[in-house]
Amino acid sequence: MARVLLVDDEMTMVQMVAEMLRQEGHEVFPCTHLSEALTTLETQQPDLVVTDLFLDKTRPHGLAILEKARAMTPPVSVILITAFGSIETAVEAMKQGAYDYLEKPFKLSELSLCIKRALNYTEAISENLYLRKQLKKKYQFSQLIGTSPEMQSVFQMIERVADTESTILILGESGTGKELVAKALHFNSRRQFAPFIPVNCSALPENLLESELFGHRKGSFTGALNDKKGLFQEADGGTIFLDEIGSMSPMLQSRLLRVLQEREIRRVGENNPVYINVRVLAATHESLEKRMKEGSFREDLFYRLNVIALTLPALRERREDIPLLVSHFLRSKLHPRTGRPVQITRQAMELLTLHDWPGNVRELENAMERASTLCEGNLIQILDLPPGLFNKNGLKHPDEAASSEIAELPEASLATKKIEVPDNIRDIPMEMELPRDDDKADLPLKDFLREQETIYIHRVMNSLGGDKEKTALHLGISLATLYRKLAEGG
């Protein structure tokens, strides 16, 4: 249960309340003097303090205990016990952070209920702080993957502007991680403990988006049955992220421009302005300059949004980051059947670095999700990759090519592009390497794969002293499958 510091100069009161707390399973630290209470507060770090406001009937010593308890990290909740006639002092203590107060005489059941509420409150605050720390950790700059010069330039800009109040326009193709960057900006700013509200401006029709953003009054339109706060009000004190801002209608663009200029909103059906304190981040995969020339995007709004522009590179422009991203996506993956960590062969990595990834990082993540689910023996091989990677790179997938020959991958793409492979990928068994000798270069891919698979199986089996059961377990296949593969390989 909880650790409770109990402070009162009346020994009878201390003994009675301490006994009740112990019966409820709490650990109690009883004190009758101020100095003893302050020392115990520092050394024992209790979860809750229950203290009399006046320990010697003349001075409110409980306020000194309250001040020290609230200054601790994390702050300790305090319940004050006060006699009749000192209510004003107790109310002042509430303003200074006391959780609650009880007036003497009181029933033990009343104190017990108050303690339960205080402990629930403390638990909720602790959980909230933990979740916020986790969110901040999740969206630290280190969680944005990339060592390429293009991404390093992005990281440097994020670090410079995260803790400012500037409006930021995030540009980049779909799937490049614009929302992840927006969250990194928010959770590394002074607004990190306030709400982060993402809005997809292309997901709702104009009338619904207006109501969602600015709120509405009851009866302002059909279906408006109650007053509704808009997302700008929900984000007050924090950050609102307007994704796909280019799809916003001209009418809403005009309303957004007023918000950025005046820092106030008007709910639908209401004329009274509401002041808001919100940082605006916006993102788009479209060219807003082109939209302005077409007359579909306001020039004045563009300049309000484009205070600081952050452009995210497409994945094809930073191919050297692909192995790092693959390693990141596979780090937490366990094979669904073997329960072992998923790895990838070098030839599969070669093909991944050749692909242009029109869907960018999101497409790569989905490809790794698919491959890690379909692969056999927790090792992603080239055949486990999406067929589209073959077609778009001038190759035929074995399932489509039947017995025909399959084009060879361009020579040493990882080496010629100076792409570094993380250690956990470089050390993966290389049974899928491309053939180097001419007598194997003309083999159909299926025959080559079967031969390399057999070589690898024998290598593992030899390392395990010829024990077939251990070999099958190591490979993540059944013993029957192992015998079949050995028979097929000759």
C-alpha positions as CSV (number, residue, x, y, z in Angstrom):
1,M,0.0,0.0,0.0
2,A,1.2,3.6,0.7
3,R,3.8,5.2,3.0
4,V,2.1,7.8,5.2
5,L,3.7,10.5,7.3
6,L,1.4,11.3,10.3
7,V,2.1,14.4,12.2
8,D,0.2,15.6,15.3
9,D,1.2,16.9,18.8
10,E,-1.5,14.9,20.5
11,M,-0.2,11.4,21.1
12,T,-3.7,9.9,21.5
13,M,-4.7,11.2,18.0
14,V,-1.5,9.9,16.5
15,Q,-2.0,6.4,18.0
16,M,-5.6,6.2,16.9
17,V,-5.1,7.3,13.3
18,A,-1.9,5.2,13.0
19,E,-3.7,2.1,14.1
20,M,-6.5,2.8,11.5
21,L,-3.9,3.3,8.7
22,R,-2.0,0.1,9.6
23,Q,-5.2,-1.9,9.6
24,E,-5.8,-0.6,6.0
25,G,-2.3,-1.9,5.0
26,H,-0.4,1.3,5.0
27,E,3.1,1.9,6.4
28,V,3.0,4.7,9.0
29,F,5.7,7.1,10.2
30,P,4.2,8.9,13.3
31,C,5.7,12.2,14.5
32,T,4.8,14.7,17.2
33,H,7.3,17.5,16.5
34,L,8.1,19.7,13.5
35,S,11.8,18.9,13.3
36,E,11.1,15.2,13.5
37,A,8.5,15.5,10.8
38,L,10.7,17.5,8.4
39,T,13.6,14.9,8.9
40,T,11.3,12.0,8.3
41,L,9.8,13.6,5.2
42,E,13.3,14.0,3.7
43,T,14.6,10.5,4.7
44,Q,11.5,8.3,4.2
45,Q,10.0,10.1,1.1
46,P,6.4,9.1,1.9
47,D,3.5,9.0,-0.6
48,L,1.2,11.1,1.6
49,V,1.4,13.5,4.6
50,V,-1.4,13.9,7.1
51,T,-0.5,16.7,9.5
52,D,-2.1,18.9,12.0
53,L,-2.0,22.6,11.0
54,F,-1.0,23.8,14.5
55,L,1.4,21.6,16.4
56,D,1.9,23.9,19.4
57,K,-1.4,25.7,19.2
58,T,0.3,29.0,18.3
59,R,2.0,28.8,15.0
60,P,0.9,27.0,11.8
61,H,3.8,24.5,11.6
62,G,1.8,22.5,9.1
63,L,2.5,25.1,6.5
64,A,6.3,24.5,6.8
65,I,5.6,20.7,6.3
66,L,3.4,21.5,3.3
67,E,6.0,23.8,1.7
68,K,8.7,21.1,2.0
69,A,6.4,18.3,0.8
70,R,5.3,20.2,-2.3
71,A,8.9,21.1,-3.1
72,M,10.0,17.4,-3.3
73,T,10.3,15.6,-6.6
74,P,7.7,14.3,-7.2
75,P,5.6,16.5,-4.9
76,V,4.0,14.8,-2.0
77,S,0.2,15.2,-1.4
78,V,-0.7,16.7,2.0
79,I,-3.9,16.5,4.0
80,L,-4.2,19.1,6.8
81,I,-6.1,18.7,10.0
82,T,-7.3,21.9,11.6
83,A,-9.3,23.0,14.6
84,F,-12.4,25.2,14.4
85,G,-11.5,28.8,13.9
86,S,-8.5,28.3,11.6
87,I,-10.4,27.6,8.4
88,E,-9.0,30.7,6.7
89,T,-5.5,29.4,7.3
90,A,-6.5,26.0,5.9
91,V,-8.0,27.6,2.8
92,E,-4.8,29.5,2.3
93,A,-2.9,26.2,2.6
94,M,-5.1,24.8,-0.2
95,K,-4.0,27.7,-2.4
96,Q,-0.4,26.7,-1.7
97,G,-1.0,23.1,-2.9
98,A,-2.6,21.1,0.0
99,Y,-4.8,18.3,-1.3
100,D,-7.6,18.7,1.3
101,Y,-8.3,19.6,4.9
102,L,-10.4,18.1,7.7
103,E,-11.9,20.1,10.6
104,K,-11.7,18.7,14.1
105,P,-13.5,16.8,15.4
106,F,-13.8,14.3,12.5
107,K,-14.8,10.7,12.0
108,L,-12.1,8.2,11.2
109,S,-14.2,7.1,8.2
110,E,-14.0,10.6,6.8
111,L,-10.2,10.7,7.2
112,S,-10.0,7.2,5.6
113,L,-12.0,8.3,2.6
114,C,-10.0,11.5,2.2
115,I,-6.8,9.5,2.3
116,K,-8.0,7.1,-0.4
117,R,-8.9,10.0,-2.7
118,A,-5.5,11.6,-2.1
119,L,-3.6,8.4,-2.9
120,N,-5.7,7.9,-6.0
121,Y,-4.9,11.4,-7.1
122,T,-1.2,10.9,-6.4
123,E,-1.2,7.6,-8.4
124,A,-2.9,9.4,-11.3
125,I,-0.4,12.2,-11.3
126,S,2.5,9.7,-11.2
127,E,1.1,7.8,-14.1
128,N,0.6,11.0,-16.0
129,L,4.2,12.0,-15.5
130,Y,5.4,8.6,-16.4
131,L,3.4,8.6,-19.7
132,R,4.6,12.1,-20.5
133,K,8.2,11.0,-19.9
134,Q,7.6,8.0,-22.2
135,L,6.1,10.2,-24.9
136,K,9.0,12.6,-24.6
137,K,11.5,9.7,-24.8
138,K,9.6,8.3,-27.8
139,Y,9.8,11.6,-29.7
140,Q,13.3,12.6,-28.8
141,F,15.4,13.5,-31.8
142,S,17.3,10.2,-31.4
143,Q,14.1,8.4,-32.4
144,L,14.3,10.1,-35.9
145,I,16.4,7.7,-37.9
146,G,19.1,8.8,-40.3
147,T,22.8,9.6,-40.7
148,S,22.6,11.0,-44.2
149,P,23.6,14.7,-44.7
150,E,20.0,15.4,-45.7
151,M,18.6,14.1,-42.4
152,Q,21.3,15.7,-40.3
153,S,20.4,19.0,-41.7
154,V,16.7,18.4,-40.7
155,F,17.8,17.4,-37.2
156,Q,19.9,20.5,-36.8
157,M,16.9,22.7,-37.8
158,I,14.5,20.9,-35.5
159,E,16.9,21.4,-32.5
160,R,17.1,25.1,-33.3
161,V,13.4,25.8,-33.6
162,A,11.7,23.2,-31.3
163,D,11.6,25.5,-28.2
164,T,10.4,28.6,-30.0
165,E,6.9,29.9,-30.6
166,S,7.4,30.1,-34.4
167,T,4.8,28.7,-36.7
168,I,6.5,25.9,-38.8
169,L,5.6,24.5,-42.2
170,I,6.7,20.9,-42.6
171,L,7.1,19.9,-46.3
172,G,7.7,16.4,-47.7
173,E,6.1,13.6,-49.7
174,S,3.6,11.2,-48.1
175,G,5.2,8.8,-45.7
176,T,8.4,10.8,-45.0
177,G,7.5,11.3,-41.3
178,K,6.0,14.8,-41.1
179,E,3.8,14.0,-38.1
180,L,6.7,12.3,-36.3
181,V,8.7,15.6,-36.8
182,A,5.7,17.6,-35.5
183,K,5.6,15.5,-32.3
184,A,9.3,15.8,-31.9
185,L,9.0,19.6,-32.1
186,H,6.1,19.6,-29.5
187,F,7.6,17.1,-27.0
188,N,11.0,19.0,-27.0
189,S,9.4,22.4,-26.4
190,R,8.2,24.2,-23.3
191,R,4.7,23.2,-24.3
192,Q,5.5,19.5,-23.9
193,F,3.2,19.0,-20.9
194,A,0.2,20.6,-22.7
195,P,-1.9,18.9,-25.4
196,F,-0.7,17.9,-28.8
197,I,-3.7,17.9,-31.2
198,P,-3.2,16.4,-34.7
199,V,-5.8,17.2,-37.4
200,N,-6.0,15.8,-40.9
201,C,-7.5,18.6,-42.9
202,S,-8.2,16.3,-45.9
203,A,-10.2,13.8,-43.9
204,L,-13.3,15.8,-43.2
205,P,-15.7,17.9,-45.4
206,E,-15.6,21.7,-45.1
207,N,-18.6,22.1,-42.7
208,L,-17.4,19.3,-40.3
209,L,-13.8,20.5,-40.3
210,E,-14.9,24.0,-39.4
211,S,-16.9,22.7,-36.4
212,E,-14.0,20.4,-35.4
213,L,-11.5,23.2,-35.5
214,F,-13.4,26.1,-34.0
215,G,-16.4,24.5,-32.2
216,H,-20.0,25.5,-32.3
217,R,-22.9,26.7,-30.3
218,K,-26.0,24.6,-29.6
219,G,-28.5,25.0,-32.4
220,S,-26.1,26.8,-34.8
221,F,-26.9,24.1,-37.5
222,T,-28.8,21.0,-37.9
223,G,-27.4,18.3,-35.6
224,A,-25.7,20.8,-33.2
225,L,-27.5,19.5,-30.1
226,N,-25.0,20.8,-27.6
227,D,-22.2,23.3,-27.3
228,K,-18.9,22.0,-28.6
229,K,-15.3,23.1,-27.9
230,G,-13.2,23.1,-31.0
231,L,-9.8,21.5,-31.4
232,F,-8.1,24.9,-31.1
233,Q,-9.6,25.3,-27.7
234,E,-8.6,21.7,-26.8
235,A,-5.0,22.5,-27.7
236,D,-4.9,25.7,-25.6
237,G,-1.5,26.0,-24.1
238,G,-0.1,23.3,-26.4
239,T,0.3,22.6,-30.1
240,I,-2.1,22.0,-33.0
241,F,-0.8,20.1,-36.0
242,L,-2.7,20.8,-39.2
243,D,-1.7,18.0,-41.6
244,E,-2.4,18.3,-45.3
245,I,-3.1,22.0,-45.0
246,G,-3.2,22.4,-48.8
247,S,-6.6,20.7,-48.9
248,M,-8.3,23.3,-46.7
249,S,-11.1,25.2,-48.4
250,P,-10.7,29.0,-49.1
251,M,-13.3,29.9,-46.4
252,L,-11.4,27.9,-43.8
253,Q,-8.2,29.4,-44.9
254,S,-9.6,32.8,-44.2
255,R,-10.7,31.8,-40.7
256,L,-7.3,30.2,-40.0
257,L,-5.5,33.4,-41.1
258,R,-7.5,35.3,-38.5
259,V,-6.5,32.8,-35.9
260,L,-2.8,33.2,-36.7
261,Q,-3.1,37.0,-36.8
262,E,-5.4,37.7,-33.8
263,R,-4.8,34.5,-31.7
264,E,-8.5,34.2,-31.2
265,I,-11.3,32.0,-32.5
266,R,-15.1,32.3,-33.0
267,R,-17.2,29.2,-32.6
268,V,-19.8,28.5,-35.3
269,G,-23.0,30.4,-34.5
270,E,-21.2,32.7,-32.0
271,N,-19.8,36.2,-32.4
272,N,-17.9,36.5,-29.1
273,P,-14.1,35.9,-29.7
274,V,-12.2,33.4,-27.5
275,Y,-8.5,34.0,-26.9
276,I,-6.3,31.0,-27.4
277,N,-2.6,30.3,-26.7
278,V,-1.7,27.7,-29.3
279,R,1.4,27.0,-31.4
280,V,0.5,26.0,-35.0
281,L,2.5,23.4,-37.0
282,A,1.3,22.7,-40.5
283,A,2.3,20.1,-43.1
284,T,1.6,19.3,-46.7
285,H,2.9,17.0,-49.4
286,E,1.7,19.5,-52.1
287,S,3.4,22.5,-53.6
288,L,1.7,25.5,-51.9
289,E,3.4,27.8,-54.4
290,K,1.7,26.0,-57.2
291,R,-1.6,26.1,-55.4
292,M,-1.2,29.9,-54.9
293,K,-0.6,30.3,-58.7
294,E,-3.8,28.3,-59.3
295,G,-5.7,30.6,-56.9
296,S,-6.7,27.8,-54.6
297,F,-4.4,28.8,-51.6
298,R,-4.2,32.2,-50.1
299,E,-0.9,34.0,-50.5
300,D,-1.2,35.8,-47.1
301,L,-1.9,32.5,-45.3
302,F,1.1,30.9,-46.9
303,Y,3.4,33.6,-45.6
304,R,1.8,33.3,-42.1
305,L,2.5,29.5,-42.1
306,N,5.8,29.6,-43.8
307,V,7.7,31.4,-41.0
308,I,10.1,28.5,-40.8
309,A,10.0,25.7,-43.5
310,L,11.3,22.2,-42.8
311,T,11.6,20.0,-45.8
312,L,11.9,16.3,-45.3
313,P,13.9,14.4,-48.0
314,A,12.3,11.4,-49.8
315,L,13.7,8.0,-48.9
316,R,15.2,7.6,-52.5
317,E,17.3,10.8,-51.7
318,R,18.9,9.2,-48.7
319,R,19.3,5.5,-49.6
320,E,22.2,5.2,-47.1
321,D,19.6,5.4,-44.3
322,I,17.6,2.4,-45.5
323,P,19.7,-0.2,-43.6
324,L,19.4,1.8,-40.4
325,L,15.7,2.1,-40.9
326,V,15.4,-1.7,-41.6
327,S,17.4,-2.4,-38.5
328,H,15.2,-0.1,-36.4
329,F,12.0,-1.7,-37.7
330,L,13.3,-5.3,-37.1
331,R,14.8,-4.6,-33.7
332,S,11.5,-5.2,-31.9
333,K,10.2,-7.9,-34.2
334,L,9.9,-11.5,-33.1
335,H,9.0,-14.2,-35.6
336,P,5.3,-15.1,-35.1
337,R,6.1,-18.9,-35.2
338,T,9.6,-19.3,-33.7
339,G,9.5,-16.3,-31.3
340,R,13.1,-15.5,-32.3
341,P,14.4,-12.1,-33.4
342,V,13.9,-11.4,-37.1
343,Q,17.0,-10.9,-39.3
344,I,17.6,-10.1,-42.9
345,T,20.1,-11.4,-45.6
346,R,22.4,-9.1,-47.4
347,Q,20.9,-9.8,-50.8
348,A,17.5,-8.8,-49.5
349,M,19.0,-5.6,-48.2
350,E,20.6,-5.0,-51.6
351,L,17.2,-5.0,-53.2
352,L,15.7,-2.7,-50.6
353,T,18.4,-0.1,-51.3
354,L,17.7,-0.3,-55.0
355,H,14.0,0.5,-54.7
356,D,12.8,4.1,-55.0
357,W,10.1,3.8,-52.3
358,P,7.4,6.1,-53.6
359,G,5.6,5.6,-50.2
360,N,8.9,6.5,-48.4
361,V,9.5,5.4,-44.8
362,R,5.9,4.2,-44.3
363,E,6.1,1.9,-47.4
364,L,9.4,0.5,-46.1
365,E,7.9,-0.1,-42.6
366,N,5.0,-2.0,-44.2
367,A,7.3,-4.0,-46.3
368,M,9.3,-5.1,-43.2
369,E,6.1,-5.9,-41.4
370,R,5.0,-8.2,-44.3
371,A,8.4,-9.8,-44.7
372,S,8.9,-10.5,-41.0
373,T,5.5,-12.2,-40.9
374,L,6.0,-14.3,-44.0
375,C,9.7,-15.3,-43.6
376,E,10.6,-18.9,-42.6
377,G,13.0,-19.5,-39.8
378,N,13.1,-15.8,-38.7
379,L,15.4,-14.9,-41.6
380,I,14.1,-12.5,-44.2
381,Q,15.2,-13.6,-47.6
382,I,14.8,-11.9,-51.0
383,L,11.7,-14.0,-51.8
384,D,9.9,-12.6,-48.7
385,L,10.0,-9.1,-50.0
386,P,6.9,-7.6,-51.8
387,P,6.7,-8.6,-55.5
388,G,6.5,-4.9,-56.4
389,L,10.1,-4.5,-55.6
390,F,11.0,-6.9,-58.3
391,N,8.8,-5.5,-60.9
392,K,9.8,-1.9,-60.4
393,N,13.5,-2.7,-60.5
394,G,13.4,-4.7,-63.8
395,L,13.3,-8.1,-62.2
396,K,10.8,-10.9,-62.2
397,H,9.6,-12.5,-59.0
398,P,10.1,-16.3,-58.9
399,D,6.3,-16.8,-58.5
400,E,5.8,-15.0,-61.8
401,A,8.9,-16.2,-63.6
402,A,8.2,-19.9,-63.2
403,S,11.2,-21.7,-64.6
404,S,12.5,-18.7,-66.6
405,E,15.8,-17.0,-65.6
406,I,15.6,-14.0,-63.3
407,A,17.7,-10.9,-64.0
408,E,20.7,-10.5,-61.7
409,L,20.7,-7.5,-59.3
410,P,23.0,-4.7,-60.3
411,E,26.5,-5.3,-59.0
412,A,27.4,-4.4,-55.4
413,S,24.9,-1.6,-54.9
414,L,25.7,-1.4,-51.2
415,A,29.4,-0.9,-51.9
416,T,29.2,1.4,-54.9
417,K,26.8,3.7,-53.0
418,K,29.0,3.6,-49.9
419,I,26.0,2.5,-47.8
420,E,27.0,1.3,-44.4
421,V,25.2,-1.7,-43.1
422,P,24.5,-1.9,-39.3
423,D,26.4,-4.5,-37.4
424,N,23.4,-6.6,-36.7
425,I,22.7,-6.9,-40.4
426,R,26.3,-7.2,-41.5
427,D,26.8,-10.3,-39.3
428,I,23.8,-12.1,-40.6
429,P,24.5,-15.4,-42.4
430,M,25.3,-14.6,-46.0
431,E,23.8,-17.7,-47.7
432,M,21.9,-15.3,-50.0
433,E,24.9,-13.6,-51.5
434,L,25.0,-13.2,-55.3
435,P,26.9,-15.9,-57.3
436,R,30.5,-14.8,-58.1
437,D,31.5,-17.5,-60.5
438,D,30.3,-17.7,-64.1
439,D,29.1,-21.4,-63.8
440,K,26.4,-20.3,-61.4
441,A,25.4,-17.0,-62.9
442,D,23.1,-18.7,-65.3
443,L,21.2,-20.8,-62.7
444,P,17.5,-20.0,-62.3
445,L,17.0,-18.3,-59.0
446,K,15.0,-21.1,-57.4
447,D,17.9,-23.6,-58.1
448,F,20.4,-21.2,-56.7
449,L,18.4,-20.5,-53.6
450,R,17.9,-24.3,-53.0
451,E,21.7,-24.9,-53.4
452,Q,22.6,-22.0,-51.0
453,E,20.0,-23.2,-48.5
454,T,21.5,-26.7,-48.5
455,I,25.0,-25.3,-48.0
456,Y,23.8,-23.2,-45.0
457,I,21.9,-26.1,-43.4
458,H,25.0,-28.3,-43.6
459,R,27.1,-25.4,-42.2
460,V,24.7,-25.1,-39.2
461,M,24.5,-28.8,-38.7
462,N,28.3,-29.2,-38.7
463,S,28.6,-26.4,-36.1
464,L,26.2,-28.4,-33.9
465,G,28.1,-31.7,-34.2
466,G,25.6,-33.2,-36.7
467,D,22.7,-33.1,-34.3
468,K,19.7,-32.8,-36.5
469,E,17.2,-32.0,-33.7
470,K,19.4,-29.0,-32.6
471,T,19.8,-27.9,-36.2
472,A,16.0,-27.9,-36.8
473,L,15.5,-26.0,-33.6
474,H,18.2,-23.4,-34.5
475,L,16.7,-23.0,-38.0
476,G,13.2,-22.6,-36.6
477,I,11.8,-25.5,-38.7
478,S,10.4,-28.9,-37.8
479,L,12.6,-32.0,-37.9
480,A,10.5,-33.4,-40.8
481,T,11.1,-30.2,-42.8
482,L,14.8,-30.5,-42.1
483,Y,14.9,-34.1,-43.5
484,R,12.9,-33.0,-46.5
485,K,15.3,-30.1,-47.3
486,L,18.3,-32.4,-46.9
487,A,16.8,-34.9,-49.3
488,E,16.0,-32.2,-51.9
489,G,19.5,-30.8,-51.6
490,G,21.1,-34.2,-52.2
